[in-house]
Amino acid sequence: MKKGEKKTSKGFISGFVAIIGPPNVGKSTLLNQILGKKVSITCSKPQTTRNRIVGIYTRESSQIVFLDTPGIYRRKKNKLDEFMVRTAFKSASDVDVICMMVDATHSKPAQHNEIVKDLHSASGSIILLINKIDLVSKATLLPLIDQYKDMQSFCSVIPISALYSDGLNILVKELEDLLPEGPMYYPEDMWTDQQERFLVSEIIREKFFSVLRQEVPYAVAVTIDYFEEIPERRLLRIGATIHVEKKSQKVILIGEKGKMLKIVGKEARLELEKIFGTRIFLELWVRIQRKWRKDTRSLRRFGYYF
């Protein structure tokens, strides 16, 4: 099937779709809303997503495998930033469809020319998603849609509100039209391929983003020390280490008399109990790993590698 060509057959439809775009435009919110489950952490701060996150959306006649990616930005400060941008473009390099997402509240087509140019080497069809339309008027949105259509780089332009699921049915229908016939890649009851340990580490990291300000949460990495099920007690015991780069960051994360760490631990535990459907005992420790965002060995240890 040629790039951008819609299928006409009626067999089972399946394929891979990458969600890419600048930081903080709502990519993870979109994935969670389509699936009806939380597979990717969200935060009002940019650059929260660091890894490629797989979400699997299965219906009677189709299976769409979504790849949520880190935000694409040009000013890279360290090796972690480089990894995140490479992950986004790598994810888009060999998929059937690319959903490029922008923010309607402060979006100008010219700002995204470089990203669009970089995507032209990919094999997939490109859909533009203009998100957060609930925050702008029609007088602002309609000219913006026309400007993007004039770029002639997209097979379709779809305005959406990921937060309120507005336009998502239109998006899914468009994807099913563009995707080829194929097999069911994953069991129909499977909604992500994430390992439980990775999910736990991401939830803990998300809570630090929600309670901490400025640069501190960006210096946080989480590793899981133990993950033990105790069926007879209906209990899951989890131990995690929080890695930061400086002593001052460690002091902030722990807080006075351990108050900040207790807040994060409680919020993470409550959300994990909802996800796993069982009681959880969660222990957290904080450790200094100096300049880990600039060290390739540390990045690999913390799970940031291809």
N, C-alpha and C positions, 0 to 999 in steps of 0.2 A: 504494500500500500504506500502511495506517495505521501510525502510530507504534507499535512494539512488536509488530506483527502478523507472524506467520511465513508465509513463502511456501508454496505447495502445488505449484507447477509444477516441472518437471524440466529446464528449459532451462539454458543456461550462466549461472552466477551471478557477478556482479561488483559491486564497490562500494568505498566509502572508509570507513575506520575510524580514528578518532582515539584515541590512547592518551594520557590526561591524568591528572593527579593531583598531589599535593604533591611536593616535591623528594625524591630519593633513595629512592623506593619500588620501583625496579626496572623502570621503563618501557623504558629502552634495552636492558636485559638481556632482557626479554621479546621485543622485536622481533628482536634478534640470534638468540635461540634458535628462534623460529618459522621464520625464514628459513634458519637453519643457516649464516649468513654474518654477518660483522661489518659493519654499515652505520652503527651509532651508537656513539659512544664511551661507555665506562662508567668509573665511578670510585666509590669508597666515599664521597667527598665530595659533598655536595648541590650542586645547580645547575650540574652539569657541562654538560648539554645547553643550548644557547643558541638554536639554529635549529630549524625544523620539518624533520625528517628523513623522507624517503619510503622505505619498504620494500615491495617487491612480492612477494607470495606467490601463485604460480600452480600450480594442479593441473589435472587433466584436465577437470574440470567447473566450475572456479571460478577467479577471480582476485580476491584481496583486497589492496587498496592501503592499507597502514598509514601513519599519520602519527604519528611519535614527536615529542613536544612538550616544551618546557621545563617544569620544575616550577612549580606555582602556589603563590605565597606572598603574604602581605599586606603585609609590611614591605618597601617598595621604596625603595632608597637612591639610585638614580641612573637615568638614562635607559635604560641597558642593562637594568636590572631591569624597568622599565616595558615595554620592548620584548619581553622574554621572556614576561611574563605575558600581554600582548596577543596574542603569537604563539600561545600555548596556547589561549586562548578563541576566537581567530579560526579556528584549525584545527578547532575543535569546532563551529563555527557552521553548517557546510554539508556535513556528512558523513552517511552512512547509519546508522552506529552509533558510539557513543561508549563506549570502554572506560575507565571511571574506576578507577584503581588506588590501593589503600591498602596500608599495611604492617601485617601481623597482629601484629607484635611491640610496637607502641605505637600502636594505632589505636582511636579512640573515635568512634562515628557522629556525635556532636554536634560534633566538631571539623570535620566536612566539610559541615555544613549549608549554609554560605554557597556553597561550590563547587557543590553539588547545585542550590541555588536558582538560581545563575547559569546552569547548564546547561539549565534547564527551557525557556528560550527557543529552544534549538537544536532542529532538526527531527529529529535522529536518535534511535533507540532507545538507551537507556543500560544497559550491563552493568556491574556492580560486580565488580572483581577484587580478592580479598583475597590479597595476595602474601606470600611468605616463611613459608608454613605449615610448612615444614621446621624452623622455629625455635620453634614453639609446640606445646603439647600439645592433644589433642582437648578436654580439659576447658576450655581457654581458647578454642579456635577455635569450637566449636559454639555457645556463647552469643553469640559475636561475630557469627556468620552470622545467627542469629535476630534480633539487634538491627538489623542492616542490612536484613533482609527486612521488619521492622516499619516501616521508613521508607517503604515502598511507593513508592519513587521509581525502582526498577530493574526491568527486565524479567526479569533473572536475577542471581543472586549466585553467583560461581564462585570457590572457593578454589584457589589455584595456588601452585606454587613455580617461578618463572621460571628460577631458576638450575639446577634439576634437571629442567626440562621437565614437571613434574608438573601435570596438569590442562590442558595446552595443547591436546591433542587434543579435549577437551570444549569448550574455548573456540572452536577453529576450526569445529567442528560447529555450535555455537550461532550463530556469525557467518554461516555458510553458510545456516542456516535463516532468519536475519533479513534478509540481503541480497537485493536484487531481481535479476531476470534483467537481463542487460546484456552489453555487448561486452567483448572483451579489450582493455583500455586500453593495455597495454604488450606488447611481444613476450614470448613465454613464457620466454625465456632471460634476461630482464632482471630484476634484483633490486633496483635502486635507480636513481633518476634523478640522483644526485649527480654533479657533474663531478669529474674526477680531482683537480684543484687543491684543491677544497673538502675532499675526503677526506683529502688529504695534510695540509692545515692542521689538520684535526680530530685526526688521529693525533698530530701534534706537540704540540698543545695538551693532549691526554690525557696524554702522558708527563710534562708539567710538573705536572699534577694529581697524578700518581702519586708523584712524587719530592719535591714541595715541600709545605710545611705552611702552615697558617693562611691568611692573606688573599692571599698573593702570587700563586698561580695564577689567582685571580679577576681580577687586573689584566692578565692576558696575552691578547693578540690576535695572530693569526698571519696574515701575508700571504705569498703565493707570488710570488717575484721572477722565477723562470724555471723552466720544466718542459720539458726537452729530451730527446728520445729519440735514442739513437745505436745503430741496429739492428746495424751491423757489429761493434760491440763488446758487444752484448747488455747495454747500459747505459742507465740513466735518470739524468740529471743534474737535481737539484732544488736550488734556492736559496730560502730562506725567511727572512723578517725577523720577529723576535719583538718585539712592541710592549708596553712597560710604561709606567706613569705616573710613576715616581719613579726617581731615581738609585740609591737604596738597593735598590730592586727589581731594577734592572739588575745591581748587584753580586752579589746573591743568585743570580740566574739564571745568571750566568757562573761564579760560584764561584771558589775559589782556583786560580789558574793555569788557569782555564777548565775545571776539573774537572766542574762541574755541567752545563755546556753540552755537554760531550763525552758524559756519561752519557745525557742526553736524546737527543742526536743518534744515539747508537748504538742505543738502544732503539727509537726511531722508525724508523731505517733498517732494522733487522731485521724489524720488523712490516710495513713497506711492501714489503720484498722478498718476503715471503710473499704479500701481497695482489696485487702486480703480476707476480710470477713472474719477476723479472729482477734483476740486480745494480743497486744504487742508490748513486750518489754524492750525499751530502746535505751542504749547507753551511747553517749557521745564523748569523745576526747578531742582535744585540739593539739596539733603538732606543727612546729615550724619547719618548713622545707624551703630554704632560701632560694629565691629567683627561679621557682619551679616553672613558671611560664616561659622562661627563656632557655630551659634545659631540655634537650631532646629525650634524654633518658627518663627524666621525671614525667614528661608528657606521656611517654609510652606506658609507664607504670600506672598513671592515672587514667589510662584508657583513651588517650588522644593520639591515635595513629591509624594509618590506612591498613 
